């Protein structure tokens, strides 16, 4: 016989799994234009959150996020040859 905790854990879905499945279902029902709109809105929300957290204006927050993204990219030998 299995312990009650093991049985509960095996049967119970996580809250995150349920929310993830709902979110995926909602996105699948969206048109491509709605998905693009959602992506832009989420991006704007992320920038606003970063801006507010760090006490920055929007332009500075965007510039810092772009620098961070560039800093983590792997250097391209092809681009080094083309750009110099």
C-alpha distance (Angstrom), angle and dihedral (degrees) to the residues before:
residue distance angle dihedral
X1 . . .
X2 3.80 . .
X3 3.78 122.3 .
X4 3.82 115.7 -102.2
X5 3.82 92.1 -116.4
X6 3.80 92.4 53.3
X7 3.79 91.4 48.3
X8 3.82 91.8 48.3
X9 3.80 92.3 48.2
X10 3.80 92.3 48.7
X11 3.81 93.7 49.1
X12 3.82 101.2 36.8
X13 3.79 117.2 85.0
X14 3.75 116.0 -143.4
X15 3.77 118.4 -108.2
X16 3.80 88.9 -124.4
X17 3.81 91.3 55.6
X18 3.78 92.1 51.7
X19 3.82 92.9 47.3
X20 3.81 91.3 46.3
X21 3.80 91.6 52.4
X22 3.82 91.5 48.9
X23 3.80 91.9 48.8
X24 3.81 92.1 49.4
X25 3.80 90.8 49.0
X26 3.81 91.5 50.3
X27 3.80 91.8 49.5
X28 3.81 92.4 48.6
X29 3.82 89.1 56.4
X30 3.83 91.7 54.3
X31 3.77 123.9 96.3
X32 3.81 117.5 -119.3
X33 3.82 89.7 -104.1
X34 3.81 90.8 53.0
X35 3.80 90.5 49.8
X36 3.80 91.4 52.6
X37 3.80 89.9 48.0
X38 3.81 89.6 51.0
X39 3.80 91.4 49.8
X40 3.81 91.8 52.0
X41 3.80 91.8 46.3
X42 3.81 92.0 50.3
X43 3.80 89.8 48.3
X44 3.80 91.2 51.5
X45 3.81 90.4 48.5
X46 3.81 90.9 50.8
X47 3.80 91.8 50.2
X48 3.81 90.8 48.3
X49 3.80 91.4 49.6
X50 3.82 91.9 49.1
X51 3.81 90.6 45.7
X52 3.81 93.9 50.5
X53 3.80 93.9 43.8
X54 3.80 93.0 53.1
X55 3.81 98.3 35.2
X56 3.81 94.3 -118.7
X57 3.77 135.6 141.2
X58 3.81 116.2 -110.9
X59 3.83 96.2 -104.5
X60 3.83 92.8 51.5
X61 3.81 92.0 46.2
X62 3.81 91.4 52.4
X63 3.81 91.6 47.4
X64 3.83 92.2 50.6
X65 3.81 92.4 47.6
X66 3.82 90.8 49.8
X67 3.82 90.8 50.0
X68 3.80 91.1 50.3
X69 3.78 90.9 49.9
X70 3.81 92.0 49.8
X71 3.81 92.3 45.9
X72 3.81 91.7 57.9
X73 3.80 95.7 49.1
X74 3.77 120.0 106.6
X75 3.82 112.0 -112.9
X76 3.79 114.3 -106.1
X77 3.80 116.8 -135.3
X78 3.80 89.0 -161.2
X79 3.79 93.0 55.6
X80 3.80 91.0 44.9
X81 3.81 88.9 57.5
X82 3.82 93.2 45.7
X83 3.81 98.7 42.0
X84 3.77 98.7 29.5
